[in-house]
């Protein structure tokens, strides 16, 4: 039996390319062009993954065989059984990740919600702080920053999509040999709604790079 291997951002790529194929079915009559579009979509999906096993690859490449919009929906539905969920995390573990925080407000994350998360994120309006938890393999990392009250429509640093974002300022782990008290903060525009961000993100490189810098 094939174990879950599709992470949230990879599922988003699959859904995005599925929509591209559906549009192709609606707008293009030439069967050769349609087949070429399906092949390119399959290639882009595979590029979102590290090297796959033969079985895993065959599951993804099945997108090349779809012939109708309904079959696209069926294909997308079929891959949900291979979703690799965000690691289960308890409230106690989250408190440990933010042990320096007093009166930490933690939302509830259901198992179904964890399946659709590349990262956990939530806002505390009282403190004007955003909390982010990411999993580097088995290691959970938590970071927090202060966000501006004013939201605007712009591109998010994590998902690279146009959405309501706010400027969030984090302290980096940059150091100075000459000044032990040195610290530097950086700000990034990040989706106000972390759930929307998780629905849009198709690549975790920017997210991982940022987390490593501020953890």
C-alpha positions in Angstrom: 0.0 0.0 0.0 1.3 3.4 -0.9 1.8 5.7 2.1 0.7 9.3 2.1 3.2 11.4 0.1 1.4 14.5 -1.1 1.9 17.6 1.0 -0.5 20.5 1.1 1.4 22.7 -1.3 1.8 19.9 -3.8 -2.0 19.2 -3.6 -2.5 22.9 -4.5 -0.2 22.4 -7.6 -2.3 19.4 -8.6 -5.6 21.4 -8.2 -4.1 24.4 -10.1 -3.0 22.3 -13.0 -6.3 20.4 -13.0 -8.1 23.8 -13.5 -5.7 24.6 -16.4 -6.7 21.3 -18.0 -10.4 22.0 -17.5 -10.1 25.3 -19.2 -8.3 23.6 -22.0 -11.2 21.2 -22.4 -13.6 24.2 -22.6 -11.6 26.3 -25.0 -9.5 24.0 -27.3 -10.8 21.6 -29.9 -7.5 20.2 -31.2 -6.9 16.9 -29.5 -3.1 17.1 -30.1 -3.0 20.5 -28.3 -5.1 19.1 -25.4 -2.8 16.2 -25.0 0.2 18.5 -25.0 -1.4 20.7 -22.3 -2.1 17.6 -20.2 1.5 16.4 -20.6 2.9 19.8 -19.6 0.6 19.9 -16.6 1.7 16.4 -15.5 5.4 17.6 -15.8 4.7 20.7 -13.7 3.0 18.6 -11.0 6.0 16.1 -10.9 8.4 19.1 -10.6 6.7 20.0 -7.3 7.8 16.7 -5.8 11.2 15.2 -4.8 12.0 11.9 -6.6 9.0 9.6 -6.4 8.7 5.8 -6.4 7.3 4.2 -9.5 3.9 3.8 -7.9 3.7 7.3 -6.6 4.7 8.6 -10.1 2.0 6.5 -11.7 -0.6 8.1 -9.4 0.4 11.6 -10.5 0.8 10.8 -14.2 -2.8 9.5 -14.3 -3.7 13.1 -14.9 -2.5 12.7 -18.5 -5.3 10.1 -19.1 -8.2 12.3 -18.2 -10.6 13.1 -21.0 -13.3 15.3 -19.4 -13.7 17.9 -16.7 -15.6 15.4 -14.6 -12.6 13.0 -14.9 -10.4 15.8 -13.7 -12.5 16.2 -10.6 -12.4 12.5 -10.0 -8.6 12.5 -10.4 -8.2 15.3 -7.8 -10.6 13.4 -5.5 -8.6 10.2 -5.8 -5.3 11.8 -4.6 -6.8 12.9 -1.3 -6.2 9.4 0.1 -2.4 10.1 -0.3 -2.4 13.5 1.5 0.4 13.8 4.0 -1.0 15.8 6.9 0.8 18.4 8.9 2.2 16.5 12.0 -0.3 16.3 14.9 0.6 18.8 17.5 -0.9 19.3 21.0 -1.6 22.5 22.9 1.2 21.6 25.3 3.7 21.3 22.5 2.6 24.7 21.1 3.1 26.2 24.5 6.6 24.8 24.6 7.4 26.3 21.2 6.3 29.8 22.5 7.4 29.3 26.1 8.5 33.0 26.3 4.9 34.1 25.6 2.6 35.0 28.5 -1.1 34.1 28.1 -0.6 32.5 24.7 -3.9 32.2 22.8 -4.0 28.9 20.9 -6.8 28.0 18.4 -8.0 24.5 17.9 -6.8 22.6 14.8 -8.8 19.6 13.8 -7.3 16.6 12.1 -9.1 17.5 8.9 -7.6 21.1 9.0 -4.1 19.7 9.5 -4.4 17.8 6.2 -4.7 21.2 4.4 -1.9 23.0 6.1 1.7 23.6 5.0 2.1 25.6 8.2 0.0 26.5 11.2 -0.7 30.2 11.6 -2.9 32.3 13.7 -3.3 35.9 14.9 -3.7 37.4 18.4 -5.5 40.7 17.8 -4.9 41.8 21.4 -1.2 41.6 21.1 -1.1 42.3 17.3 1.0 39.2 16.9 1.1 36.5 14.3 2.2 33.0 15.3 3.6 30.5 12.8 4.6 26.9 13.3 6.4 24.9 10.6 7.7 21.3 10.5 11.2 20.7 9.2 10.8 16.9 9.0 10.0 15.8 12.5 11.2 19.1 14.1 8.5 21.7 14.8 9.7 25.3 14.8 7.6 28.3 16.1 8.1 31.9 15.3 6.1 35.0 16.1 6.1 38.6 14.9 4.1 41.8 15.3 1.7 42.7 12.5 0.5 46.1 11.4 -3.2 46.9 12.0 -3.6 48.2 8.4 -4.1 45.4 5.9 -3.7 45.9 2.2 -4.1 43.9 -1.0 -0.6 42.8 -2.1 1.5 39.7 -2.8 2.2 37.4 0.1 5.8 36.4 0.9 4.7 32.8 1.5 2.1 31.9 -1.1 3.1 34.5 -3.7 -0.6 35.3 -4.4 -2.4 38.6 -4.4 -4.4 38.7 -1.2 -5.2 40.8 1.9 -1.8 41.0 3.6 -0.3 42.8 6.6 3.3 43.8 7.3 4.7 41.4 10.0 7.9 42.2 11.7 10.2 39.4 13.1 13.5 39.5 14.9 16.1 37.6 12.9 18.8 35.3 14.2 21.6 37.5 12.6 24.5 38.1 15.0 27.5 40.4 15.3 30.8 39.4 16.7 31.6 42.9 17.8 28.2 43.6 19.5 26.6 40.8 21.6 23.5 42.9 21.9 23.0 43.3 18.2 19.7 42.3 16.7 18.0 42.9 13.4 14.3 42.8 12.5 12.8 42.2 9.1 9.3 42.7 7.9 7.4 40.7 5.2 3.9 41.0 3.8 2.1 37.9 4.8 -1.6 36.8 4.3 -3.8 38.1 7.1 -5.7 34.8 6.9 -3.4 31.8 7.2 -6.1 29.4 6.0 -6.3 31.2 2.7 -2.5 31.3 2.5 -2.4 27.5 2.9 -5.0 27.1 0.2 -2.9 29.1 -2.2 0.7 28.1 -1.5 2.3 25.9 -4.2 6.0 26.1 -3.1 7.4 26.1 0.4 10.9 27.4 -0.5 10.2 31.1 0.5 8.4 29.9 3.7 11.3 27.7 4.7 13.9 30.3 4.0 12.1 32.8 6.0 11.5 30.5 9.0 15.2 29.5 9.1 16.2 33.2 9.2 14.0 34.2 12.1 13.8 31.0 14.2 
